Amino acid sequence: PVYYHSMGLSGETIGLLGAVNPATTFLVAPLWGALADRSGGGKRILITTYATSVLARVCLSLRDDVKWLVGFVFISAVLNAPVKPLLDSAVMNIIPDKSQYGRLRLWGQFGFAIGSALVGVSLNRPGLGGGMAFKLAFMVHAALSLPTLLCMRSFRDASAGKGERADLKTGLKYLARNSDAQIFFGLVFVCGISSGIIENFAYVRMREVGGTGRDMGLSRLVSSAAGVPMFWFSGALAKRVGVDRVLVLSLVAYAVRFGIYATMRTAVQGLPAEALRGATFGAFWSSATIYTHRISPPGLSATFLSILNAMYGGIGQSLGAIVGGALQYRLGTAKTFIYAGAGDLAFVALMVVYLGMRKENSFRAPKQMAAGKDIGGKDPK
């Protein structure tokens, strides 16, 4: 969004570009996951799609007309859609204690923090025009993808499971008849909407109050640093309070962040919101990934993790980007955040009442859907 904003694009156009990636992810991520599960060739798909998606993203820096940008955002989204779920599936299939996933995922948070800080400094470096600084960032991104590809070559196939395997149709039947899973993916979807709004316009808001590239790099550094301890303790947290409460608390955190961004007068005042961003995402994403893997029917881990990505980073963020862009164009960024925060709090109130009325659920001790009749669900056979 900051790159698009530097070109002078309107809020509606930024919202459109922000919606292309998640909307495409929603449509194609489950298909990639199903292909990986069915073929058992997750490693090959992961390496191929990751490499070609990097090339597509680099092409974004070559021209600045909207049609070109939309085209390559779409191509990149199609190719990048399976990368995160296949990585998550590979890790979850390898580690014996699934609750330790967050302790591995936090290293990605470290890398993100360092990269964000360095990019922020480069964007604010004297002698580098805004356009040149962004082009340099794209080139660095491409260069850093090479060691990542080498690491991927050492993976074993994420879908190389043994024993019973459910087909996609049966897996979706279990999902359709499991109320806990439906509530879970519904909460993920709402979190995705909030993320779509805030991730596309938080730094636009920072620019509005005089924020520089250095401020944005510092913000990402603070966010990533705050996420590290939450990734470390996320497994124990979800087990103690339940993934449903983790997601509801994440929505409360979104509302608080919206309020901070809406009322800040300098970029530094947004740092508490960035710290909250990191802590919230660490707990949310790790808990959601562990829960999704545990409820996945046999042989459909990549498929269900792709559905998780589709609901959050797909349709949720896409709708958030579109709604956020329309509101930002008509009301301004600050008022958009105020309305979004109020919407999150209203939804939280409804969910607290609903979850309080449920006598039992499987959110603290999730079970594989195909292992028999689940709490909150019925056997589809």
C-alpha positions in Angstrom: 0.0 0.0 0.0 2.8 2.5 0.7 4.3 1.7 -2.7 1.0 2.4 -4.4 0.5 5.5 -2.3 3.9 6.8 -3.4 2.6 6.7 -7.0 -0.2 9.0 -6.1 -3.0 6.4 -6.5 -6.3 7.0 -4.9 -7.7 5.2 -1.8 -10.2 3.3 -4.0 -7.4 2.2 -6.4 -5.3 1.1 -3.5 -8.2 -0.8 -2.1 -8.8 -2.5 -5.5 -5.1 -3.5 -5.7 -5.3 -4.7 -2.1 -8.3 -6.8 -2.9 -6.9 -8.6 -5.9 -4.4 -10.7 -3.9 -6.7 -12.0 -1.2 -9.6 -12.5 -3.5 -7.4 -14.6 -5.8 -6.0 -16.5 -2.8 -9.6 -17.3 -1.7 -10.4 -18.9 -5.1 -7.2 -20.8 -5.8 -5.5 -21.7 -2.4 -7.9 -24.6 -1.6 -7.3 -25.9 -5.2 -3.6 -25.8 -4.8 -3.9 -27.5 -1.4 -6.1 -30.3 -2.8 -3.7 -30.8 -5.6 -0.8 -31.1 -3.2 -2.7 -33.6 -1.0 -3.9 -35.7 -3.9 -0.6 -35.9 -5.8 1.7 -36.1 -2.7 4.0 -33.6 -4.6 3.7 -30.7 -2.1 7.5 -30.0 -2.2 7.6 -29.7 -6.0 4.6 -27.4 -6.0 6.0 -25.3 -3.2 9.4 -24.7 -4.9 7.9 -24.0 -8.3 5.2 -21.6 -7.1 7.4 -19.7 -4.7 10.1 -19.1 -7.3 7.7 -17.9 -10.0 5.7 -15.7 -7.6 8.9 -13.9 -6.6 9.5 -13.1 -10.3 5.9 -11.9 -10.7 6.3 -9.5 -7.7 9.5 -8.1 -9.1 7.6 -7.2 -12.3 5.5 -4.9 -10.2 8.4 -2.5 -10.0 8.9 -2.2 -13.8 5.8 -0.1 -14.6 3.4 2.1 -12.7 0.1 2.0 -14.7 -2.8 0.4 -13.0 -3.6 -2.3 -15.5 0.0 -3.6 -15.3 -0.1 -3.6 -11.5 -3.4 -5.4 -11.4 -2.2 -8.0 -13.8 1.0 -8.9 -12.0 -0.7 -8.7 -8.6 -3.1 -11.3 -9.9 -0.4 -13.5 -11.3 1.7 -13.3 -8.1 -1.4 -14.1 -6.0 -2.2 -17.2 -8.0 1.4 -18.5 -7.7 1.9 -17.4 -4.1 -1.4 -18.8 -2.8 -0.1 -22.3 -1.8 3.2 -21.2 -0.4 2.2 -20.4 3.2 -0.2 -23.4 3.7 2.3 -25.9 2.2 5.1 -24.5 4.4 2.8 -24.8 7.5 1.7 -28.3 6.5 5.3 -29.4 6.0 6.3 -28.1 9.5 3.2 -29.5 11.2 3.8 -33.0 9.6 7.4 -33.0 10.9 7.2 -31.8 14.5 6.0 -34.4 17.1 4.4 -31.8 19.4 2.1 -29.7 17.3 1.7 -27.1 20.1 5.4 -26.2 19.4 4.6 -24.8 16.0 4.7 -21.2 17.2 8.3 -21.6 18.5 9.4 -22.4 14.9 7.2 -19.8 13.3 8.7 -17.0 15.5 11.9 -17.2 13.4 10.0 -15.9 10.5 8.9 -13.0 12.7 12.6 -12.3 13.4 13.4 -12.2 9.7 10.4 -10.0 9.0 11.5 -7.5 11.7 15.0 -7.2 10.4 13.9 -6.9 6.8 11.3 -4.3 7.6 13.8 -2.2 9.6 16.3 -2.3 6.7 13.7 -1.4 4.1 12.4 1.5 6.2 15.9 2.9 6.5 16.6 2.6 2.8 13.3 4.3 1.9 14.4 7.3 3.9 18.0 7.4 2.8 19.3 10.7 1.3 20.2 10.4 -2.4 17.6 7.7 -3.1 14.4 8.9 -4.7 11.2 7.2 -3.6 10.9 5.3 -6.9 14.5 4.1 -6.8 14.3 3.1 -3.2 11.2 0.9 -3.9 12.9 -0.7 -6.9 15.9 -1.5 -4.7 13.6 -3.1 -2.2 12.1 -5.4 -4.9 15.6 -6.4 -6.0 16.6 -7.3 -2.4 13.4 -9.3 -2.0 14.4 -11.3 -5.1 18.0 -11.9 -3.9 16.8 -13.1 -0.5 14.5 -15.6 -2.1 17.5 -17.6 -3.3 18.6 -19.0 0.1 15.0 -19.6 0.9 14.7 -21.8 -2.2 17.8 -23.7 -1.2 16.2 -24.4 2.2 13.0 -25.6 0.6 14.9 -28.2 -1.4 15.7 -30.0 1.9 12.0 -30.4 2.8 10.1 -33.6 2.4 6.7 -33.6 0.9 4.2 -32.0 3.2 1.6 -34.5 2.0 3.6 -37.6 2.6 1.3 -39.1 5.2 0.6 -42.7 5.9 -2.5 -44.7 6.6 -6.1 -43.7 5.9 -6.7 -40.7 3.6 -10.0 -38.8 3.2 -11.0 -37.4 -0.1 -11.8 -33.7 -0.5 -15.5 -34.3 -0.8 -15.7 -36.3 2.4 -13.5 -33.7 4.2 -15.8 -30.9 3.1 -18.8 -32.9 4.4 -17.2 -33.1 7.8 -16.6 -29.4 7.7 -20.1 -28.6 6.7 -21.5 -30.6 9.6 -19.1 -29.5 12.3 -20.4 -26.3 14.1 -17.2 -25.7 16.0 -15.2 -25.7 12.8 -17.8 -23.3 11.2 -17.5 -20.9 14.1 -13.7 -21.1 13.9 -13.6 -20.3 10.2 -16.2 -17.6 10.6 -14.1 -15.9 13.3 -11.0 -16.2 11.0 -13.0 -14.6 8.2 -14.0 -11.6 10.4 -10.4 -11.2 11.5 -9.4 -11.2 7.8 -11.8 -8.3 7.1 -10.3 -6.3 9.9 -6.8 -7.1 8.7 -7.7 -6.1 5.1 -8.8 -2.7 6.3 -5.9 -2.0 8.7 -3.1 -3.5 6.6 -4.0 -1.5 3.5 -4.5 1.8 5.2 -2.6 1.9 8.5 0.6 3.1 6.8 -1.4 5.5 4.6 -2.6 7.0 7.9 0.9 7.1 9.1 1.9 9.1 6.0 -1.0 11.5 6.6 0.5 12.4 10.0 3.9 12.9 8.6 5.4 9.4 9.0 8.6 8.6 7.0 10.0 5.4 5.7 12.2 5.2 8.8 9.0 5.5 11.0 7.4 2.6 9.0 10.5 0.4 9.4 10.6 1.1 13.1 6.9 0.3 13.4 7.4 -3.1 11.7 10.4 -3.8 13.9 8.3 -3.1 17.1 5.4 -5.2 15.7 7.7 -8.2 14.9 9.5 -8.0 18.3 6.2 -8.0 20.1 5.1 -11.0 18.2 8.0 -13.2 19.3 6.9 -14.0 22.8 3.3 -14.6 21.7 4.5 -17.1 19.1 6.5 -18.9 21.8 3.6 -19.2 24.2 0.8 -19.5 21.7 0.4 -23.3 22.0 0.0 -23.1 25.8 -2.4 -20.1 25.5 -4.7 -21.8 23.0 -4.8 -25.0 25.1 -5.6 -23.0 28.3 -8.3 -20.6 27.0 -9.4 -22.2 23.7 -8.8 -21.0 20.2 -12.3 -19.4 20.0 -11.3 -17.0 22.9 -8.0 -16.3 21.2 -9.8 -15.2 18.1 -12.3 -13.1 20.0 -9.5 -11.3 21.9 -7.8 -10.7 18.5 -10.9 -8.8 17.3 -10.8 -6.7 20.5 -7.1 -5.9 19.7 -8.1 -4.9 16.2 -10.7 -2.5 17.6 -8.0 -1.0 19.9 -5.6 -0.6 17.1 -8.2 1.1 14.9 -8.8 3.6 17.7 -5.1 4.3 18.1 -4.5 4.9 14.4 -7.6 7.1 14.1 -6.6 9.4 16.9 -2.8 9.5 16.5 -1.2 12.8 15.6 2.4 11.6 15.0 3.8 8.4 13.6 5.4 7.6 17.0 2.0 7.5 18.6 1.1 4.5 16.5 3.8 2.3 18.0 1.5 0.9 20.7 -0.8 -0.3 17.9 2.1 -1.9 16.1 3.2 -3.7 19.3 -0.4 -4.9 19.7 -0.4 -6.0 16.0 2.6 -8.3 16.6 1.3 -9.8 19.8 -2.1 -10.4 18.4 -0.9 -12.0 15.2 1.5 -14.2 17.0 -1.2 -15.7 19.2 -3.9 -15.7 16.5 -2.0 -17.3 13.6 -0.1 -19.9 15.6 -3.3 -21.0 17.4 -5.3 -21.1 14.2 -2.7 -23.1 12.4 -2.5 -25.7 15.2 -6.3 -26.0 15.4 -6.7 -26.4 11.7 -4.1 -29.1 11.4 -5.6 -31.0 14.3 -9.1 -31.1 12.9 -8.0 -31.8 9.3 -9.2 -35.2 8.0 -6.5 -37.7 7.2 -4.4 -36.7 4.2 -6.0 -33.2 3.9 -3.7 -31.1 6.0 -2.6 -28.9 3.1 -6.1 -28.5 1.9 -7.5 -27.4 5.2 -4.6 -25.1 5.9 -5.2 -23.6 2.4 -8.9 -23.0 3.5 -7.6 -21.2 6.6 -5.5 -19.0 4.4 -8.4 -18.5 2.0 -10.7 -17.4 4.7 -8.2 -15.0 6.4 -5.8 -13.9 3.7 -8.4 -14.5 0.9 -12.0 -13.5 1.1 -11.6 -11.8 4.5 -8.8 -9.5 3.5 -10.2 -8.9 0.0 -13.6 -7.7 1.4 -11.7 -5.6 4.0 -9.6 -4.0 1.3 -12.6 -3.2 -0.8 -14.8 -1.9 2.0 -11.8 0.0 3.5 -11.0 1.6 0.2 -14.6 2.8 -0.4 -14.9 4.2 3.1 -11.5 5.8 3.0 -12.3 7.5 -0.3 -15.6 8.9 1.1 -14.8 9.5 4.8 -11.0 9.7 5.1 -8.7 7.2 6.8 -9.4 8.2 10.4 -13.2 7.9 10.3 -12.8 4.6 8.4 -10.9 3.2 11.3 -13.4 4.5 13.8 -16.3 2.7 12.0 -14.3 -0.5 11.6 -13.4 -0.5 15.3 -17.0 -0.1 16.3 -18.0 -2.9 14.0 -15.4 -5.2 15.5 -16.7 -4.4 19.1 -20.3 -5.1 18.1 -19.3 -8.5 16.6 -17.3 -9.3 19.7 -20.4 -8.6 21.9 -22.5 -11.0 19.8 -19.8 -13.7 19.9 -19.4 -13.4 23.7 -23.1 -14.0 24.2 -23.3 -16.9 21.7 -20.2 -18.7 23.0 -21.4 -18.2 26.6 -24.6 -20.1 25.7 -22.8 -23.1 24.3 -22.5 -25.9 26.9 -19.6 -27.8 25.3 -17.1 -27.4 22.4 -13.8 -28.8 21.1 -11.8 -25.5 21.0 -9.5 -26.5 23.9 -9.0 -30.1 22.8 -9.6 -30.2 19.0 -10.1 -33.7 17.4 -9.6 -34.9 13.9 -12.8 -34.6 12.0 -12.6 -38.1 10.5 -11.8 -39.8 13.9 -15.5 -40.2 14.7 -18.3 -37.9 15.9 -16.8 -34.5 16.9 -18.1 -32.2 19.6 -20.2 -29.7 17.8 -20.5 -31.8 14.7 -22.2 -34.9 13.3 -20.6 -37.9 11.5 -21.4 -37.3 7.8 -21.6 -41.0 6.9 
